[in-house]
Amino acid sequence: MRKIIETYKYFADKRYSTIAGTLVYFLLMSIAPFMLWLTLFLGDVSLQRILSNSLFSSVSPIINYLHASAGSAAGGASVILLVTTLYSSTNFFYHLRRSGEIVYDSQKVKGGIKLRLVSLLLILSALFLIAVLAAVGFFGTRVLDLLLPEALATVFSTVFLTAVAFAVALVLNLFACPYRRKASEMLPGSFLTTALWLAFLVGFAIYGKFAHPEQLYGAIAFVIVFLLWCYVMMSSFVIGMIYNGSFKRRKVYKKLF
């Protein structure tokens, strides 16, 4: 616990919260293009089974809106639009790695073209994984609904989403680190990030249920909550990345591309 508190203080003292804000910006710039390519590759894939969990109640309206808008745009997408959106969709991963170079105090920056190509590969991998998750969510929840009571089925669904969140945190940590490190060395920060994600997801679900932010913000309430949600989630990831980076200082690693 002392180490975690020190990590948070380091996050605040070093102004790494600015990195979280930067990543949120590029995440938002990448979401809509990613949704477009998701629709082009997989058709009208349903995300409802994933978003139906109560943990996502505060942000599911915005994600559903973006998904529907991407479906409308996919029908008349021009070649120029497709090329530019594909480039835009890689921005988050590109700047995630650049942020990792700052967190890990990497002095030598390189790999611009390679980094773009790897980011593109991650985008394609993410498209495939979302298709798998949508299929698992569709059939899995149907089986759980038939075999288990609703409350127990919700528990199994939450455990599955937690495992997916941890896998995402681990992959992002591995990608953000500019050094060659084993997956086992990234586990502590990934666990920390996942725990923070779960805590804040529960907090946002409770906030959305009882606070009624639409009374203050009106029609844009969901947009404001979504932006705040993105910032908190990304801050949680940066804290986990800093936690992993603290172990790097004790050992010398080889740089990646």
Residue pairs with C-beta under 8 A, 6 or more apart in sequence:
3 243
3 246
4 192
4 243
7 192
7 239
7 242
7 243
7 246
8 239
10 16
10 242
10 246
11 17
11 235
11 238
11 239
11 242
16 102
16 103
16 238
16 242
17 235
17 238
19 99
19 102
19 103
19 238
20 231
20 234
20 235
20 237
20 238
21 231
21 234
22 95
22 99
23 92
23 95
23 96
23 99
23 234
23 237
23 238
24 227
24 230
24 231
24 234
26 91
26 92
26 94
26 95
26 96
27 92
27 230
27 234
28 227
28 230
29 88
29 91
29 92
30 88
30 89
30 90
30 91
30 92
31 66
32 66
32 69
32 70
32 85
33 84
33 85
33 86
33 88
33 89
34 89
34 123
34 126
35 66
35 67
35 69
35 70
36 70
36 73
36 74
36 77
36 85
37 85
37 86
37 89
37 123
37 127
38 45
38 67
38 70
38 127
38 130
39 45
39 67
39 70
39 71
39 74
40 74
40 77
40 82
41 127
41 131
42 127
42 130
42 131
42 134
44 71
45 130
45 131
45 134
46 134
46 138
47 63
47 64
47 67
47 130
47 134
48 64
49 134
49 137
49 138
49 141
50 56
50 133
50 134
50 137
50 161
51 60
51 63
51 64
52 60
52 141
53 154
53 157
53 158
53 161
54 154
54 205
55 158
55 161
55 198
55 201
55 202
55 205
56 63
56 201
57 205
57 208
57 209
58 204
58 205
58 207
58 208
58 225
58 226
58 229
59 204
59 222
59 225
59 226
59 229
61 222
62 222
62 223
62 226
73 81
77 85
86 120
86 123
89 123
90 116
90 119
90 120
90 122
90 123
92 119
93 118
93 119
93 122
93 123
93 175
94 115
94 116
94 119
96 172
96 175
96 176
97 115
97 119
97 175
97 176
97 178
98 109
99 176
99 238
99 241
100 106
100 175
100 176
100 177
100 178
100 241
101 109
101 178
103 176
103 238
103 241
103 242
103 245
104 177
104 178
104 179
104 245
104 248
105 245
106 178
106 179
106 255
108 255
110 257
111 256
111 257
114 257
115 257
118 175
118 257
122 175
133 164
136 160
140 157
140 160
141 153
141 157
144 152
144 153
144 156
144 157
145 153
148 156
162 194
162 198
165 194
165 197
165 198
166 190
166 191
166 194
169 189
169 190
169 193
169 194
169 197
169 237
169 240
170 183
170 186
170 187
170 190
172 237
173 186
173 189
173 190
173 193
173 240
173 241
173 244
174 181
174 183
174 186
176 241
177 186
177 241
177 244
177 245
177 248
177 256
178 255
178 256
179 248
179 253
179 254
179 255
179 256
180 253
180 254
180 255
180 256
181 248
181 253
185 244
185 247
186 244
188 243
188 244
188 247
189 240
189 241
189 242
189 243
189 244
189 245
190 240
190 244
191 240
192 239
192 240
192 243
193 236
193 237
193 239
193 240
193 241
196 236
196 239
196 240
197 233
197 236
200 229
200 232
200 233
200 236
204 225
204 229
204 232
207 213
207 225
208 225
213 221
213 224
213 225
214 221
214 222
217 224
